[in-house]
Amino acid sequence: RNQWQTARAFDENVFPSQGDHLLGYLRTKWVSEKLIFDAIKHGVSCYVFRPPFICEGEGAHGGLSKDDFMLNKIQASVELGSIPTEGFYLDMYPADVLAANMVAIVGKKQYHNRVFQLTNPEKITWGEVVKVLQAGGYPLHELSYRDWLTQVQSVPNSLTPFLPFIVPLSDTDKSIYEQYHGTWPQVLDTNVIEALKERKQPPPVRELLRRYLPH
């Protein structure tokens, strides 16, 4: 079974009691949703969408993003010729498919004031990400996270701007990034399934990732 199928479930209908305690990025999302739900209590009609990593449209074959951490991690691994064995799963959704599904949901007024988690049904584990890269022609040597991190720190590369996120605070503590290894929940999308019984499905993440292999 995939690692996220055995993890705790993240339900659309349950609002977290508090924001993420590690990542400010995730905390801002929690605050934003809290403001939206407060507006709903005052009569504002809203739809809350929680997408995964949004990539270019289905017909695009672009290079890797310069801003996204995960794709820069892949780029840096290619540059270094090595890749860590640890990581969390990859969930990707093409922008055009995502937009079409969001518009279709908003067009159904009976589903207002709900949360919709648009997740790719065929996401992949980090181990599968490594296999896709190796099958794509990159002879990446697999290392433990700490050994790989030593290489990342040794020369300038695509992950250099992200060092505060991936370097442990001390020799014994885990980095912020390491604390998320294997902790991502099973993302439930029951509201999406109900609202879009014949929704357009995104291509499998494995296929999408192949389009974004470093050049």
Beta strands, then each sheet from edge to edge (+ up, - down):
strand 1: 9-10
strand 2: 48-50
strand 3: 53-55
strand 4: 82-84
strand 5: 92-94
strand 6: 115-117
strand 7: 141-143
strand 8: 186-187
sheet 1: 1+ 8+
sheet 2: 2+ 6+
sheet 3: 3+ 5+
sheet 4: 4+ 7+
end
